[in-house]
Structure formats: structure tokens, C-alpha cells
């Protein structure tokens, strides 16, 4: 296999693109993204009487309830097994 055939092979062609991709990833021209932090600050700092974990909307409420449910369930499960382990076993 000569050098030209080697360059035309699939493996080598894929590795030739790697430096180009690396240069694009670290280029100085950044994408222009909108800064949404001030909007979020206004939402969460608004004095509307709601707790912070509810101000984000329905998704935050569901996530909070799910988290509290699995936390309470895990605590009860742990206490059950601690109670079970603390009782002496009957001799057969």
C-alpha cells in the first residue's frame, strides 16, 4: 500500500478532521448567547409570598414533591430495618 492509498483510507481521513474540530472548539470567536440570569433573578427575588422551591413553576413543584416523597420513604424504610435489626431473633 503506497502513501496515496493510505491517505485515502477511511481511518486516516477521519483523523485528518481532528485538528480542525479542535481549533473550532477553542476558537476565540464565541457564540453569542443571551444572558438569562437577570430574568431568573427577577423571578426568584419577586416578593410574592411563595417559597423559593415553588417560584420556578410546575416542574419545580413536582420535583420538590418527588424529592420529599422519596426522602420520607427512604427514612421510613431505614427506620423499619433498624427496628427489625434491633429485635432479638427467636431460637429455633
C-alpha distance (Angstrom), angle and dihedral (degrees) to the residues before:
residue distance angle dihedral
X1 . . .
X2 3.77 . .
X3 3.78 126.6 .
X4 3.82 94.4 -96.5
X5 3.81 92.5 54.7
X6 3.78 89.9 47.7
X7 3.81 91.6 53.1
X8 3.78 91.3 50.0
X9 3.78 93.5 52.0
X10 3.80 117.5 109.5
X11 3.82 96.8 -116.8
X12 3.78 95.5 53.8
X13 3.81 94.4 45.5
X14 3.80 89.7 55.6
X15 3.79 93.2 52.0
X16 3.81 92.6 49.1
X17 3.81 88.8 66.1
X18 3.79 93.3 54.7
X19 3.85 98.1 83.2
X20 3.81 90.4 48.2
X21 3.79 91.6 52.1
X22 3.80 91.1 46.8
X23 3.80 91.2 52.0
X24 3.80 91.2 50.1
X25 3.79 92.1 50.4
X26 3.79 92.9 53.5
X27 3.78 101.0 35.0
X28 3.78 120.1 134.9
X29 3.79 94.9 -125.2
X30 3.77 103.7 88.4
X31 3.76 126.1 -161.4
X32 3.74 114.5 -102.2
X33 3.78 107.9 -117.1
X34 3.75 124.6 179.9
X35 3.78 113.9 -112.4
X36 3.80 104.2 -126.0
X37 3.80 95.7 174.1
X38 3.84 95.5 96.9
X39 3.82 90.1 53.1
X40 3.80 91.4 50.9
X41 3.81 90.9 46.7
X42 3.79 90.9 54.2
X43 3.80 90.5 49.1
X44 3.80 96.7 48.6
X45 3.81 97.0 37.9
X46 3.81 94.7 50.3
X47 3.80 112.0 120.4
X48 3.80 98.9 -130.0
X49 3.80 99.3 130.6
X50 3.81 95.2 -108.9
X51 3.80 122.1 127.1
X52 3.81 115.3 -111.0
X53 3.80 93.6 -111.6
X54 3.82 90.3 60.9
X55 3.82 100.0 42.5
X56 3.80 93.0 81.1
X57 3.78 93.9 67.7
X58 3.79 137.5 -116.7
X59 3.80 94.9 -29.4
X60 3.80 91.6 56.2
X61 3.80 91.9 47.4
X62 3.81 91.8 51.1
X63 3.80 92.1 45.8
X64 3.82 90.8 49.8
X65 3.81 92.9 49.1
X66 3.80 92.6 46.3
X67 3.81 90.9 49.2
X68 3.79 92.7 49.2
X69 3.82 91.4 46.6
X70 3.79 94.9 53.0
X71 3.81 90.9 42.4
X72 3.79 92.4 52.8
X73 3.81 91.5 42.7
X74 3.80 92.0 50.5
X75 3.80 92.0 47.6
X76 3.81 92.0 51.1
X77 3.81 91.0 46.0
X78 3.81 91.2 51.5
X79 3.80 92.8 47.3
X80 3.81 90.4 49.5
X81 3.81 92.2 54.7
X82 3.81 92.0 44.0
X83 3.80 89.2 53.0
X84 3.79 91.2 46.7
X85 3.82 91.7 48.8
X86 3.80 92.5 49.1
X87 3.81 93.8 58.2
X88 3.80 115.8 89.6
X89 3.78 115.8 -114.5
X90 3.78 119.0 -117.0
X91 3.80 116.3 -113.2
X92 3.77 113.5 -120.0
